Structures are given as C-alpha cells and as structure tokens.
Amino acid sequence: MAQLSMHSPIGDLTVSEENGFIVSLDWGWVSDKWQTETPLLRAAIDQLDRYFDGELAAFDLPLDPAGTEFQKQVWAEMLKIPAGETKSYGEVAKLLGSAAQAVGSACGANPIPVIIPCHRILAAEKEMGGYSGDGGVETKKALLRLEKALPMEQQTLDL
C-alpha cells in the first residue's frame, strides 16, 4: 500500500492508496522511508491542499473505503452533501430507512474522513455530535468553519 503524508491546518495527515484507489486518510505522519509518491497520492495531496486553502469544494478522486454495505451507503450519502451544507444523523437515517445511531456509527467508521465528509453530519438541532478524527469535535468545527457551514450561533467560537 502506497502512502503519502502532508501537513494541514487540522494536523498531519497520511493518505493511502491501494490498487488505484484512495483507501484511507489517517492523522499522523508516516516515516519518510515508508512514503511513496504516486500520481494518485500526489493528486489527493494537491486536492487536500486546495480544499484547506478554500479553493476546492468537492474532491475528484477514486475511492474504495473498506466497510459494510450499510456503511458504504452512509458514506455515499455523505458524498452527496455539498460543502457549506450539513445534514443530521436522523435525516441520513431517514433516507436509508435506518436509525440515527447506526448512521453515527458509520460516520465514526469512515476510513477516508475529510474527503468523505463525515464532518457534515450533525446531531439533532444542528448540535455537533461527535467526530472520530484527531482533535474530535474541535476538528469537526474547524472543517465546518472552513466550509462556512457552522450554525450561526457557533460561527464565533474560537478553536
């Protein structure tokens, strides 16, 4: 599996590629001796840089996240939520004929956060809910602030 790391405003990130697909995005830096710059990983890093610079709203990368069929359905719904918008766990659950808690569990199992935007899923009443990425809810708020998607009463919170 090829991996490439980058610095970002939410911490160091490592993107992994397998068989021509992005399969994970993890917090942390992989030792330089384990990094491989492939065209796909370079494209992923470039798109992430543009996203963090506010120049890219949607990623265009081949993705193959490992998960159950239900998790993949939840992740597919996440990919339909445009930058700057959010949905609740309940709204996604209703679309899939499921329970909000199951949607939340699928969010927490997302192996490609940021690119598959689990941060755009909020709890009822636009509360943050959780976030499994490094930094937890503060990272979720930072991503939503970057996308100008925080509910108005949370726009002025300091991170």
MARVOMI-118803 format. One line per field, with one value per atom (N, C-alpha, C, O): residue in one letter; chain; atom name; x negated, y, z negated. Coordinates in Angstrom, 2 decimals. Atoms other than C-alpha are relative to their C-alpha. Example, Ala and Ser with C-alpha at 12.3 -4.5 7.8 and 13.67 -1.06 7.14 Angstrom:
BEGIN
code <- [a;a;a;a;s;s;s;s]
unit <- [A;A;A;A;A;A;A;A]
site <- [N;CA;C;O;N;CA;C;O]
east <- [-0.89;-12.30;-0.90;-1.94;0.82;-13.67;0.77;0.26]
north <- [-1.19;-4.50;1.20;1.18;-1.19;-1.06;1.09;2.20]
up <- [0.00;-7.80;0.00;-0.66;0.06;-7.14;-0.73;-0.90]
//
This chain:
BEGIN
code <- [m;m;m;m;a;a;a;a;q;q;q;q;l;l;l;l;s;s;s;s;m;m;m;m;h;h;h;h;s;s;s;s;p;p;p;p;i;i;i;i;g;g;g;g;d;d;d;d;l;l;l;l;t;t;t;t;v;v;v;v;s;s;s;s;e;e;e;e;e;e;e;e;n;n;n;n;g;g;g;g;f;f;f;f;i;i;i;i;v;v;v;v;s;s;s;s;l;l;l;l;d;d;d;d;w;w;w;w;g;g;g;g;w;w;w;w;v;v;v;v;s;s;s;s;d;d;d;d;k;k;k;k;w;w;w;w;q;q;q;q;t;t;t;t;e;e;e;e;t;t;t;t;p;p;p;p;l;l;l;l;l;l;l;l;r;r;r;r;a;a;a;a;a;a;a;a;i;i;i;i;d;d;d;d;q;q;q;q;l;l;l;l;d;d;d;d;r;r;r;r;y;y;y;y;f;f;f;f;d;d;d;d;g;g;g;g;e;e;e;e;l;l;l;l;a;a;a;a;a;a;a;a;f;f;f;f;d;d;d;d;l;l;l;l;p;p;p;p;l;l;l;l;d;d;d;d;p;p;p;p;a;a;a;a;g;g;g;g;t;t;t;t;e;e;e;e;f;f;f;f;q;q;q;q;k;k;k;k;q;q;q;q;v;v;v;v;w;w;w;w;a;a;a;a;e;e;e;e;m;m;m;m;l;l;l;l;k;k;k;k;i;i;i;i;p;p;p;p;a;a;a;a;g;g;g;g;e;e;e;e;t;t;t;t;k;k;k;k;s;s;s;s;y;y;y;y;g;g;g;g;e;e;e;e;v;v;v;v;a;a;a;a;k;k;k;k;l;l;l;l;l;l;l;l;g;g;g;g;s;s;s;s;a;a;a;a;a;a;a;a;q;q;q;q;a;a;a;a;v;v;v;v;g;g;g;g;s;s;s;s;a;a;a;a;c;c;c;c;g;g;g;g;a;a;a;a;n;n;n;n;p;p;p;p;i;i;i;i;p;p;p;p;v;v;v;v;i;i;i;i;i;i;i;i;p;p;p;p;c;c;c;c;h;h;h;h;r;r;r;r;i;i;i;i;l;l;l;l;a;a;a;a;a;a;a;a;e;e;e;e;k;k;k;k;e;e;e;e;m;m;m;m;g;g;g;g;g;g;g;g;y;y;y;y;s;s;s;s;g;g;g;g;d;d;d;d;g;g;g;g;g;g;g;g;v;v;v;v;e;e;e;e;t;t;t;t;k;k;k;k;k;k;k;k;a;a;a;a;l;l;l;l;l;l;l;l;r;r;r;r;l;l;l;l;e;e;e;e;k;k;k;k;a;a;a;a;l;l;l;l;p;p;p;p;m;m;m;m;e;e;e;e;q;q;q;q;q;q;q;q;t;t;t;t;l;l;l;l;d;d;d;d;l;l;l;l]
unit <- [A;A;A;A;A;A;A;A;A;A;A;A;A;A;A;A;A;A;A;A;A;A;A;A;A;A;A;A;A;A;A;A;A;A;A;A;A;A;A;A;A;A;A;A;A;A;A;A;A;A;A;A;A;A;A;A;A;A;A;A;A;A;A;A;A;A;A;A;A;A;A;A;A;A;A;A;A;A;A;A;A;A;A;A;A;A;A;A;A;A;A;A;A;A;A;A;A;A;A;A;A;A;A;A;A;A;A;A;A;A;A;A;A;A;A;A;A;A;A;A;A;A;A;A;A;A;A;A;A;A;A;A;A;A;A;A;A;A;A;A;A;A;A;A;A;A;A;A;A;A;A;A;A;A;A;A;A;A;A;A;A;A;A;A;A;A;A;A;A;A;A;A;A;A;A;A;A;A;A;A;A;A;A;A;A;A;A;A;A;A;A;A;A;A;A;A;A;A;A;A;A;A;A;A;A;A;A;A;A;A;A;A;A;A;A;A;A;A;A;A;A;A;A;A;A;A;A;A;A;A;A;A;A;A;A;A;A;A;A;A;A;A;A;A;A;A;A;A;A;A;A;A;A;A;A;A;A;A;A;A;A;A;A;A;A;A;A;A;A;A;A;A;A;A;A;A;A;A;A;A;A;A;A;A;A;A;A;A;A;A;A;A;A;A;A;A;A;A;A;A;A;A;A;A;A;A;A;A;A;A;A;A;A;A;A;A;A;A;A;A;A;A;A;A;A;A;A;A;A;A;A;A;A;A;A;A;A;A;A;A;A;A;A;A;A;A;A;A;A;A;A;A;A;A;A;A;A;A;A;A;A;A;A;A;A;A;A;A;A;A;A;A;A;A;A;A;A;A;A;A;A;A;A;A;A;A;A;A;A;A;A;A;A;A;A;A;A;A;A;A;A;A;A;A;A;A;A;A;A;A;A;A;A;A;A;A;A;A;A;A;A;A;A;A;A;A;A;A;A;A;A;A;A;A;A;A;A;A;A;A;A;A;A;A;A;A;A;A;A;A;A;A;A;A;A;A;A;A;A;A;A;A;A;A;A;A;A;A;A;A;A;A;A;A;A;A;A;A;A;A;A;A;A;A;A;A;A;A;A;A;A;A;A;A;A;A;A;A;A;A;A;A;A;A;A;A;A;A;A;A;A;A;A;A;A;A;A;A;A;A;A;A;A;A;A;A;A;A;A;A;A;A;A;A;A;A;A;A;A;A;A;A;A;A;A;A;A;A;A;A;A;A;A;A;A;A;A;A;A;A;A;A;A;A;A;A;A;A;A;A;A;A;A;A;A;A;A;A;A;A;A;A;A;A;A;A;A;A;A;A;A;A;A;A;A;A;A;A;A;A;A;A;A;A;A;A;A;A;A;A;A;A;A;A;A;A;A;A;A;A;A;A;A;A;A;A;A;A;A;A;A;A;A;A;A;A]
site <- [N;CA;C;O;N;CA;C;O;N;CA;C;O;N;CA;C;O;N;CA;C;O;N;CA;C;O;N;CA;C;O;N;CA;C;O;N;CA;C;O;N;CA;C;O;N;CA;C;O;N;CA;C;O;N;CA;C;O;N;CA;C;O;N;CA;C;O;N;CA;C;O;N;CA;C;O;N;CA;C;O;N;CA;C;O;N;CA;C;O;N;CA;C;O;N;CA;C;O;N;CA;C;O;N;CA;C;O;N;CA;C;O;N;CA;C;O;N;CA;C;O;N;CA;C;O;N;CA;C;O;N;CA;C;O;N;CA;C;O;N;CA;C;O;N;CA;C;O;N;CA;C;O;N;CA;C;O;N;CA;C;O;N;CA;C;O;N;CA;C;O;N;CA;C;O;N;CA;C;O;N;CA;C;O;N;CA;C;O;N;CA;C;O;N;CA;C;O;N;CA;C;O;N;CA;C;O;N;CA;C;O;N;CA;C;O;N;CA;C;O;N;CA;C;O;N;CA;C;O;N;CA;C;O;N;CA;C;O;N;CA;C;O;N;CA;C;O;N;CA;C;O;N;CA;C;O;N;CA;C;O;N;CA;C;O;N;CA;C;O;N;CA;C;O;N;CA;C;O;N;CA;C;O;N;CA;C;O;N;CA;C;O;N;CA;C;O;N;CA;C;O;N;CA;C;O;N;CA;C;O;N;CA;C;O;N;CA;C;O;N;CA;C;O;N;CA;C;O;N;CA;C;O;N;CA;C;O;N;CA;C;O;N;CA;C;O;N;CA;C;O;N;CA;C;O;N;CA;C;O;N;CA;C;O;N;CA;C;O;N;CA;C;O;N;CA;C;O;N;CA;C;O;N;CA;C;O;N;CA;C;O;N;CA;C;O;N;CA;C;O;N;CA;C;O;N;CA;C;O;N;CA;C;O;N;CA;C;O;N;CA;C;O;N;CA;C;O;N;CA;C;O;N;CA;C;O;N;CA;C;O;N;CA;C;O;N;CA;C;O;N;CA;C;O;N;CA;C;O;N;CA;C;O;N;CA;C;O;N;CA;C;O;N;CA;C;O;N;CA;C;O;N;CA;C;O;N;CA;C;O;N;CA;C;O;N;CA;C;O;N;CA;C;O;N;CA;C;O;N;CA;C;O;N;CA;C;O;N;CA;C;O;N;CA;C;O;N;CA;C;O;N;CA;C;O;N;CA;C;O;N;CA;C;O;N;CA;C;O;N;CA;C;O;N;CA;C;O;N;CA;C;O;N;CA;C;O;N;CA;C;O;N;CA;C;O;N;CA;C;O;N;CA;C;O;N;CA;C;O;N;CA;C;O;N;CA;C;O;N;CA;C;O;N;CA;C;O;N;CA;C;O;N;CA;C;O;N;CA;C;O;N;CA;C;O;N;CA;C;O;N;CA;C;O;N;CA;C;O;N;CA;C;O;N;CA;C;O;N;CA;C;O;N;CA;C;O;N;CA;C;O;N;CA;C;O;N;CA;C;O;N;CA;C;O;N;CA;C;O;N;CA;C;O;N;CA;C;O;N;CA;C;O;N;CA;C;O;N;CA;C;O;N;CA;C;O;N;CA;C;O;N;CA;C;O]
east <- [-0.85;0.00;-0.90;-1.79;0.77;-1.43;0.63;1.85;-0.45;-1.20;-0.79;-1.96;0.66;-1.97;0.59;1.80;-0.43;-1.84;-0.07;-0.79;-0.04;-1.11;0.26;0.80;-0.38;-0.86;1.31;1.51;-1.26;2.61;0.38;-0.22;-0.45;4.41;0.62;0.74;-0.59;6.00;-0.98;-0.58;1.04;2.72;-0.58;-0.12;0.61;0.50;0.98;1.65;-0.90;2.44;-0.79;-1.75;0.60;1.47;1.11;2.09;-0.94;3.35;-0.60;-1.79;0.46;3.15;0.73;1.92;-0.52;3.66;-0.24;-1.28;0.14;4.28;0.75;1.92;-0.62;5.00;0.65;1.70;-0.51;5.55;1.15;1.82;-1.06;7.99;-0.55;-1.46;0.28;7.72;0.80;2.01;-0.66;8.49;0.05;0.84;-0.07;7.76;-0.68;-1.54;0.64;6.87;-0.09;0.92;0.24;5.31;-0.77;-1.52;0.78;3.98;-1.36;-1.48;1.36;0.24;-0.89;-0.41;1.01;-2.93;-0.68;-1.19;0.69;-4.32;-1.47;-1.81;1.44;-8.09;-0.30;0.30;0.37;-9.70;-0.41;-0.21;0.43;-11.10;1.18;1.00;-1.19;-7.53;0.88;1.89;-0.82;-6.21;-0.35;-1.51;0.15;-5.67;0.88;2.07;-0.79;-4.58;0.45;-0.33;-0.60;-2.25;0.80;1.08;-0.82;-0.27;1.32;1.76;-1.27;2.95;-0.20;0.57;0.24;1.49;-0.39;0.02;0.34;-0.01;1.27;1.43;-1.26;3.43;0.82;1.42;-0.74;5.01;-0.57;0.18;0.64;2.48;0.26;0.56;-0.27;2.91;1.44;1.69;-1.39;6.69;0.24;0.99;-0.13;6.46;-0.57;0.04;0.58;4.15;0.96;1.16;-0.95;6.65;1.25;1.81;-1.16;9.51;-0.31;0.49;0.35;7.71;-0.27;-0.14;0.17;6.90;1.32;1.35;-1.32;10.63;0.25;1.17;-0.11;10.19;0.71;0.98;-0.61;11.83;1.15;0.98;-1.18;15.33;0.32;0.93;-0.30;15.56;-1.24;-1.91;1.15;12.88;0.38;1.52;-0.19;12.47;-1.09;-2.11;0.98;10.63;0.72;1.86;-0.61;11.32;-0.15;-1.26;-0.02;12.31;0.45;1.31;-0.43;12.60;-0.12;-1.00;0.08;13.28;0.49;1.51;-0.42;13.47;1.07;0.90;-1.08;16.71;1.14;1.13;-1.19;20.05;0.81;0.57;-0.87;22.68;0.75;0.88;-0.71;24.62;-0.94;-0.55;0.96;21.51;-0.25;-0.30;0.24;20.86;1.19;1.02;-1.19;24.45;-0.02;0.31;0.09;23.96;-1.07;-0.84;1.09;20.66;0.40;0.02;-0.48;22.29;0.94;0.90;-0.88;24.93;-0.83;-0.50;0.87;22.17;-0.59;-0.68;0.61;20.58;0.97;0.54;-1.01;23.85;0.22;0.86;-0.20;23.76;-1.05;-2.24;0.98;22.13;-0.72;-0.19;0.72;19.50;0.88;1.54;-0.81;21.19;1.37;2.13;-1.29;24.19;-0.22;-1.28;0.05;24.95;1.33;2.34;-1.21;27.47;-0.14;-1.23;0.04;28.41;-0.11;0.18;0.03;27.83;1.39;1.54;-1.38;31.63;0.44;1.14;-0.36;32.01;-0.61;0.06;0.66;29.49;0.65;0.87;-0.65;31.10;1.33;1.67;-1.31;34.49;-0.17;0.61;0.26;33.05;-0.31;0.02;0.44;31.65;0.93;0.69;-0.90;34.55;-0.67;-0.48;0.81;32.27;0.21;1.12;-0.03;31.67;-1.17;-2.23;1.04;29.69;-1.27;-2.37;1.18;27.38;-0.85;-2.08;0.75;26.42;-0.76;-1.89;0.67;25.60;-1.21;-2.29;1.12;23.46;-1.15;-2.31;1.05;21.59;-0.74;-1.96;0.64;20.94;-0.89;-1.96;0.84;19.66;-1.32;-2.39;1.20;17.22;-0.92;-2.12;0.81;16.01;-0.55;-1.23;0.43;15.32;-1.53;-2.20;1.45;11.78;-0.64;-1.87;0.55;11.43;0.66;1.30;-0.62;12.54;-0.55;-1.58;0.26;12.41;0.42;1.28;-0.35;12.60;1.43;2.23;-1.39;15.73;0.45;0.04;-0.19;17.19;0.95;2.05;-0.81;18.49;0.18;1.10;-0.14;17.96;1.25;1.66;-1.22;21.05;1.27;2.37;-1.14;23.31;0.03;-0.93;-0.17;24.64;1.10;1.91;-1.06;26.81;1.28;1.29;-1.27;30.40;-0.20;-1.08;0.06;30.97;-1.34;-1.73;1.29;27.64;-1.10;-2.04;1.08;25.60;-1.13;-0.89;1.15;22.11;0.02;-0.39;0.15;22.45;-1.46;-2.15;1.40;19.11;-0.82;-0.31;0.91;16.09;-1.16;-1.82;1.03;13.64;-1.40;-2.37;1.33;10.77;-0.78;-0.21;0.86;7.83;0.52;0.81;-0.50;8.96;1.50;2.05;-1.41;12.55;0.87;0.68;-0.98;15.35;-0.67;-0.15;0.68;12.88;-0.46;-0.41;0.39;11.58;1.22;1.16;-1.25;15.15;0.42;0.79;-0.34;15.84;-0.93;-0.48;0.95;12.67;0.33;0.26;-0.36;13.71;1.28;1.37;-1.25;17.23;-0.20;0.43;0.31;15.84;-0.68;-0.37;0.67;13.58;1.02;0.88;-1.03;16.67;1.13;2.10;-1.05;18.72;1.34;2.39;-1.20;21.22;0.39;1.33;-0.37;21.29;1.32;1.56;-1.20;24.66;-0.39;-1.43;0.33;24.76;-0.49;-1.46;0.38;24.52;-1.38;-1.94;1.33;21.25;-1.07;-2.22;0.97;19.54;-1.12;-2.23;1.01;17.67;-0.80;-1.64;0.77;16.33;-1.45;-1.77;1.43;12.57;-0.40;0.11;0.52;10.74;-1.39;-2.00]
north <- [-1.17;0.00;1.24;1.37;-1.24;3.37;1.04;1.12;-1.04;6.24;1.27;1.24;-1.30;9.95;0.90;0.98;-0.86;12.41;1.47;1.85;-1.44;16.13;0.71;0.14;-0.87;18.98;0.68;1.04;-0.69;20.51;0.83;0.67;-0.81;23.03;-0.83;-0.35;0.84;20.11;-1.08;-2.03;0.94;18.24;-0.73;-0.58;0.79;15.93;-1.10;-1.72;0.99;13.62;-0.93;-0.51;0.97;10.47;-0.63;-1.15;0.58;9.31;-1.30;-1.38;1.31;5.67;-0.41;-0.14;0.46;4.15;-1.50;-2.02;1.42;0.55;-0.30;0.06;0.40;-0.81;1.15;0.98;-1.14;2.67;0.74;1.54;-0.68;3.86;0.55;-0.03;-0.51;6.04;-0.89;-1.05;0.91;3.66;0.53;0.06;-0.57;5.75;1.36;1.70;-1.25;9.12;-0.06;-0.17;0.14;8.97;1.21;1.85;-1.05;11.53;-0.56;-1.70;0.39;11.38;0.02;0.14;-0.06;11.33;-1.35;-1.85;1.26;8.14;0.31;1.28;-0.17;7.81;0.15;-0.52;-0.24;9.09;-1.28;-1.39;1.23;5.63;-0.85;-1.76;0.75;4.30;0.78;0.26;-0.80;7.11;-0.26;-0.45;0.18;6.68;1.02;1.10;-0.99;9.47;-0.59;-0.72;0.49;8.03;1.16;2.13;-1.06;10.16;0.20;1.33;-0.12;9.39;0.66;1.53;-0.62;10.24;1.46;2.29;-1.40;13.44;0.80;1.92;-0.68;14.35;0.18;1.23;-0.10;13.62;1.10;1.89;-1.03;15.80;1.38;2.33;-1.28;18.58;0.44;1.61;-0.36;18.46;0.35;1.29;-0.34;18.43;1.39;2.18;-1.35;21.47;1.06;2.08;-0.97;23.28;0.10;1.19;-0.01;22.28;0.86;1.72;-0.76;23.66;1.47;2.31;-1.40;26.84;0.65;1.83;-0.53;27.26;0.09;0.78;-0.07;26.72;-1.20;-1.19;1.22;23.28;-0.40;-0.51;0.36;22.31;-1.49;-2.04;1.42;18.74;-0.71;-0.23;0.79;16.09;-0.85;-1.29;0.84;14.17;-1.06;-0.95;1.06;11.02;-1.35;-1.44;1.33;7.30;-0.51;-0.57;0.42;5.99;-1.46;-1.91;1.37;2.45;-0.27;-1.02;0.21;2.59;-1.40;-1.86;1.31;-0.79;0.18;0.97;-0.08;-1.27;-0.90;-1.54;0.79;-2.98;0.68;1.84;-0.58;-2.44;1.21;2.23;-1.13;-0.19;1.20;2.32;-1.10;1.88;0.68;1.90;-0.57;2.34;0.82;1.83;-0.79;3.54;1.34;2.37;-1.25;6.12;0.90;2.10;-0.80;7.26;0.57;1.69;-0.51;7.58;1.21;2.16;-1.14;9.87;1.21;2.34;-1.11;11.95;0.71;1.93;-0.58;12.47;0.88;1.69;-0.81;13.99;1.35;2.24;-1.25;16.76;1.00;0.78;-0.97;19.83;0.72;0.85;-0.83;21.84;1.19;1.76;-1.12;24.52;-0.41;0.42;0.50;22.33;-1.15;-1.77;1.11;19.80;-0.75;-0.24;0.79;17.06;-0.59;-0.67;0.64;15.43;-1.52;-2.06;1.46;11.80;-0.53;-1.49;0.42;11.48;0.15;-0.71;-0.21;12.94;-1.09;-1.61;1.04;10.48;-1.35;-2.15;1.26;7.63;-0.15;-1.24;0.05;8.50;-0.35;-1.14;0.30;8.42;-1.47;-2.04;1.39;4.94;-0.99;-2.20;0.89;3.57;-0.65;-1.84;0.52;3.18;0.84;1.67;-0.77;4.56;0.98;0.73;-1.03;7.71;-0.54;-0.18;0.55;5.77;-0.83;-0.78;0.79;3.40;0.90;0.59;-0.97;6.40;0.58;0.73;-0.52;7.82;-0.99;-0.61;1.03;4.53;-0.09;-0.26;0.02;4.53;1.23;1.13;-1.21;8.11;-0.25;0.08;0.26;7.02;-1.02;-1.03;1.02;4.13;0.45;-0.32;-0.52;6.33;-0.04;0.66;0.08;5.41;1.13;1.23;-1.08;8.46;1.33;1.98;-1.27;11.46;1.17;1.05;-1.22;14.95;-0.20;0.53;0.25;13.52;-0.56;-0.10;0.42;11.55;0.80;0.49;-1.06;14.43;-0.36;0.18;0.35;12.82;1.20;1.21;-1.20;16.22;0.80;1.66;-0.72;17.45;-0.62;-0.16;0.64;15.16;0.49;0.33;-0.57;16.82;-0.74;-1.46;0.56;15.70;0.83;1.82;-0.73;16.85;1.44;1.73;-1.43;20.61;0.64;1.63;-0.53;21.22;0.00;0.78;0.19;20.14;-0.77;-1.49;0.59;18.93;-1.52;-2.11;1.45;15.30;-0.31;0.47;0.38;13.51;0.12;0.47;0.06;13.28;-0.89;-0.65;0.98;10.38;0.39;-0.28;-0.43;12.28;0.62;0.98;-0.61;13.63;1.40;2.19;-1.29;16.62;-0.01;0.97;0.16;15.36;1.11;1.54;-0.98;17.91;1.31;2.00;-1.24;20.82;-0.07;0.92;0.18;19.39;0.09;0.69;-0.07;18.94;1.46;1.87;-1.42;22.61;0.74;1.60;-0.67;23.68;-0.28;0.62;0.34;21.82;0.70;1.21;-0.68;23.24;1.51;2.16;-1.43;26.73;0.28;1.28;-0.14;26.30;0.03;0.78;0.09;25.41;1.00;1.03;-0.98;28.22;-0.69;-0.23;0.80;25.60;-0.10;-0.83;0.05;26.16;0.73;1.77;-0.76;27.11;1.38;1.52;-1.40;30.89;0.20;0.93;-0.23;30.68;-0.56;-0.24;0.57;28.72;0.61;0.20;-0.61;30.91;0.71;0.78;-0.81;32.95;-0.78;-0.19;0.77;30.09;-0.06;-0.22;0.13;30.04;-1.46;-2.24;1.37;26.83;-0.01;-1.07]
up <- [0.00;0.00;0.00;-0.84;-0.09;1.03;-0.92;-1.05;0.92;-1.46;0.23;0.60;-0.10;-1.38;-1.07;-1.24;1.10;-4.26;0.38;1.31;-0.23;-4.38;-1.32;-2.26;1.10;-6.85;0.38;1.54;-0.27;-7.17;-1.22;-2.29;1.14;-9.39;-1.13;-2.25;1.05;-11.28;-0.47;-1.15;0.42;-11.82;1.20;2.33;-1.06;-9.84;0.43;-0.39;-0.57;-7.53;0.92;1.57;-0.92;-5.64;0.83;0.30;-0.94;-2.56;0.52;0.82;-0.47;-1.48;1.27;1.43;-1.29;1.97;0.12;-0.27;-0.30;2.94;1.28;1.42;-1.28;6.43;0.75;1.36;-0.76;7.89;-0.66;-0.01;0.75;5.19;-1.31;-1.91;1.34;2.10;-0.96;-0.80;0.93;-0.79;-1.43;-2.24;1.35;-3.87;-0.06;0.75;0.38;-5.31;-1.52;-2.22;1.43;-8.77;-0.53;0.20;0.65;-11.23;-0.35;-0.80;0.32;-11.70;1.24;2.37;-1.05;-9.65;0.10;-0.90;-0.22;-8.14;0.25;0.93;-0.20;-8.24;1.48;2.32;-1.40;-5.05;0.72;1.93;-0.67;-4.38;0.46;1.26;-0.40;-4.01;0.99;1.46;-0.89;-1.81;1.47;1.83;-1.44;1.92;0.69;0.42;-0.73;4.22;1.33;2.27;-1.25;6.85;0.61;-0.09;-0.59;9.31;-0.76;-0.96;0.72;7.40;-1.36;-1.75;1.32;3.99;0.16;-0.66;-0.25;5.41;0.29;-0.20;-0.29;6.79;-1.27;-1.48;1.27;3.40;-0.89;-1.45;0.83;1.56;0.60;-0.13;-0.65;4.13;-0.25;-0.55;0.24;3.77;-1.46;-1.75;1.43;-0.03;-0.27;-0.99;0.17;0.10;0.51;-0.15;-0.57;2.35;-0.86;-1.02;0.90;0.03;-1.23;-1.60;1.21;-3.03;0.30;-0.58;-0.41;-1.08;0.39;0.75;-0.34;-0.41;1.49;1.93;-1.46;3.34;0.62;1.82;-0.52;3.68;-0.91;-2.12;0.79;2.56;0.08;-0.84;-0.17;3.90;0.53;1.45;-0.43;4.29;1.20;1.33;-1.16;7.53;-0.01;0.68;0.19;6.53;0.01;-0.46;0.09;6.97;-1.44;-1.97;1.40;3.53;-0.11;0.64;0.28;2.20;-1.50;-1.93;1.45;-1.54;-0.37;0.14;0.48;-3.27;-1.06;-1.99;0.98;-5.18;0.39;1.44;-0.28;-5.37;1.09;1.43;-1.03;-2.71;-0.56;0.13;0.61;-5.11;-0.17;0.15;0.15;-5.93;1.34;1.42;-1.33;-2.21;0.48;1.17;-0.35;-1.75;-0.73;-0.15;0.77;-4.52;0.60;0.78;-0.57;-3.04;1.36;1.69;-1.29;0.39;-0.22;0.55;0.31;-1.18;-0.43;-0.09;0.43;-2.80;1.21;1.24;-1.19;0.59;0.79;1.61;-0.68;1.83;-0.69;-0.12;0.74;-0.82;0.47;0.26;-0.49;0.77;-1.14;-2.24;0.96;-1.04;-0.36;0.51;0.45;-3.11;-0.48;-0.99;0.46;-3.90;-0.98;-1.01;0.94;-6.61;0.03;0.52;0.24;-7.34;-1.40;-1.95;1.32;-10.61;0.17;1.24;0.00;-11.51;0.34;1.10;-0.24;-11.51;1.44;1.98;-1.41;-8.01;0.89;1.78;-0.78;-6.59;-0.30;0.60;0.38;-8.55;0.72;1.19;-0.67;-7.08;1.48;2.03;-1.42;-3.54;0.21;1.25;-0.13;-4.20;-0.69;-0.66;0.73;-6.25;-1.18;-1.45;1.10;-9.24;-1.25;-1.32;1.24;-12.72;-0.04;0.52;0.09;-13.51;-0.66;-0.25;0.69;-15.86;0.96;0.88;-0.99;-13.02;0.96;1.35;-0.87;-10.83;-0.74;-0.16;0.79;-13.64;-0.09;-0.02;0.04;-13.93;1.33;1.35;-1.32;-10.18;0.19;0.78;-0.06;-10.44;-0.72;-0.20;0.79;-13.14;0.63;0.33;-0.66;-10.98;1.35;2.02;-1.29;-7.92;0.11;-0.65;-0.11;-6.78;0.82;0.88;-0.83;-4.50;-0.41;0.41;0.42;-6.61;0.81;1.48;-0.75;-5.12;1.46;1.96;-1.39;-1.59;0.08;0.89;0.20;-2.55;-1.23;-2.35;1.01;-4.58;-1.16;-1.25;1.17;-7.77;-0.94;-1.76;0.84;-9.42;0.35;-0.42;-0.41;-7.52;-0.59;-0.31;0.65;-9.58;-1.45;-2.20;1.34;-12.73;-0.75;-0.15;0.82;-15.61;0.19;0.92;-0.06;-16.03;-0.45;-1.26;0.36;-16.32;0.35;-0.26;-0.49;-14.49;-1.07;-1.00;0.97;-17.53;0.68;1.66;-0.65;-16.70;0.04;1.04;0.07;-17.77;-0.24;-0.89;0.22;-17.74;1.27;2.34;-1.14;-15.47;-0.39;-1.41;0.37;-15.44;0.44;0.07;-0.43;-13.81;-1.14;-2.18;1.01;-15.78;-0.34;0.56;0.43;-17.81;-0.24;-0.75;0.29;-17.99;0.57;1.71;-0.44;-17.78;0.42;1.30;-0.40;-17.56;1.45;2.18;-1.40;-14.29;0.90;1.97;-0.77;-13.05;0.17;1.27;-0.08;-13.87;0.95;1.71;-0.89;-12.07;1.47;2.30;-1.38;-8.91;0.42;1.54;-0.32;-9.05;0.12;0.95;-0.11;-9.65;1.34;1.99;-1.29;-6.61;1.14;2.10;-1.03;-4.57;-0.21;0.56;0.34;-6.16;-0.22;0.24;0.23;-7.34;-1.47;-1.81;1.41;-11.09;-0.21;0.40;0.36;-12.52;-0.52;-1.15;0.30;-13.07;-1.43;-1.65;1.39;-16.87;-0.33;-1.38;0.24;-16.54;0.87;0.78;-0.90;-13.94;-0.72;-0.20;0.68;-16.53;-1.03;-1.71;0.96;-18.66;0.41;1.59;-0.29;-18.93;-0.03;-0.84;0.00;-18.08;-0.56;-0.66]
//
